[in-house]
């Protein structure tokens, strides 16, 4: 059974439907890239998959094992976060907020998990630094470490490279790629960047006026990317 | 100088001075705890808005001759706090506009009601003391102190117990909700607690100056400290020290209590801002 699948999913807000009849599924270890123009409903789709907003019609099915392990989420940064006085340690640890059930305090296991993920993201030296003084790339790595604390199987990333310069973008992509290839974590990523999607992802979901779902090779063969990408080449 | 000092010690024979200090410190502590969260969530003005609501409710209670008006005021304020923090998320009227609307509306209605129905001969004096706190903190009774102490203990206990969750919800609501934390429930909790604090604080500084009590310690602490925990602890300390100093100064020089506390808060804010600037450079 697939980890996560959407069946006849329709999305929208205020009674206005923007995505119709979406069918796709994600298997363990997949690297799925969600593409589409601004306003095509990429973020809405991700929020629906996370259960943050109800679908207009249809449903999202998540398998039990995946539910138990938790789903990691890297949202787009908000204005509030940019000048938030919190240390890297506090933020990463907050990824464990659901691990203790009703107990509101963190235990040894959570602290170890947070330390491991800080190390995995190469943040050990920044552990006690304040979040707001970090660079954009470092901030994204902190949020990624937090997402890893919440889930060990599947990560949903909403434009993880937005606002980063080309070099840092490249580092971020290879970090995500490493999580996928080395640790076998399923990645679902929203992106604007078609060339990166074609470089790293193995499946593509394109939403908008035309919907496409399939492997990367099928996507290239369908001639879709020509529409709004390829300038880089 | 010696006379001033002996006068000063003389004041401590009176229980009402002790009551004022106890209540003042407790309120300062409670208000600063949630101040950090409210400032960061861009709800700095909720203190102002809710205190006006409490003022309006107090006017209604006074006109209706309710003897135990603190509970009436508490209920109305909690309802408004819940409505305000809920509309802050996604509705047609944004957070700041809805706070401004409720705050100004409640202030106007409260004054109107007091004006039409009040039997008091000194109406503007009544309004002024409700708004600016005046000397009511010096007329506290033993039972007022007990109510305040019990509510403060509840507020502090709730805050410590849910500290990690409050941090998570303040920093990133959508992440918290995505991993299964009931963010809306915690927002509700924050709203209720802030309403309780505001009703308590009205006795001390009056409704107009409550915002200062909520936001100044948090803002001062944020100039210097870098983690959520240190900011929270520091703002609690600043708030308590400022309240204590303010009350003592106001007793010594017979200045209005609320305004004096806020003045001390402002001075501390500039000191911390300076320390923060120097800290960045070095």
Boltz contact constraints between the chains, C-beta under 6 A:
constraints:
  - contact:
      token1: [A, 50]
      token2: [B, 178]
      max_distance: 6.0
  - contact:
      token1: [A, 52]
      token2: [B, 177]
      max_distance: 6.0
  - contact:
      token1: [A, 73]
      token2: [B, 175]
      max_distance: 6.0
  - contact:
      token1: [A, 73]
      token2: [B, 178]
      max_distance: 6.0
  - contact:
      token1: [A, 75]
      token2: [B, 174]
      max_distance: 6.0
  - contact:
      token1: [A, 75]
      token2: [B, 175]
      max_distance: 6.0
  - contact:
      token1: [A, 85]
      token2: [B, 222]
      max_distance: 6.0
  - contact:
      token1: [A, 85]
      token2: [B, 231]
      max_distance: 6.0
  - contact:
      token1: [A, 86]
      token2: [B, 227]
      max_distance: 6.0
  - contact:
      token1: [A, 86]
      token2: [B, 228]
      max_distance: 6.0
  - contact:
      token1: [A, 87]
      token2: [B, 227]
      max_distance: 6.0
  - contact:
      token1: [A, 90]
      token2: [B, 227]
      max_distance: 6.0
  - contact:
      token1: [A, 90]
      token2: [B, 228]
      max_distance: 6.0
  - contact:
      token1: [A, 94]
      token2: [B, 168]
      max_distance: 6.0
  - contact:
      token1: [A, 97]
      token2: [B, 168]
      max_distance: 6.0
  - contact:
      token1: [A, 97]
      token2: [B, 181]
      max_distance: 6.0
  - contact:
      token1: [A, 98]
      token2: [B, 179]
      max_distance: 6.0
  - contact:
      token1: [A, 98]
      token2: [B, 180]
      max_distance: 6.0
  - contact:
      token1: [A, 104]
      token2: [B, 161]
      max_distance: 6.0
  - contact:
      token1: [A, 104]
      token2: [B, 162]
      max_distance: 6.0
  - contact:
      token1: [A, 104]
      token2: [B, 164]
      max_distance: 6.0
  - contact:
      token1: [A, 104]
      token2: [B, 165]
      max_distance: 6.0
  - contact:
      token1: [A, 130]
      token2: [B, 226]
      max_distance: 6.0
  - contact:
      token1: [A, 150]
      token2: [B, 179]
      max_distance: 6.0
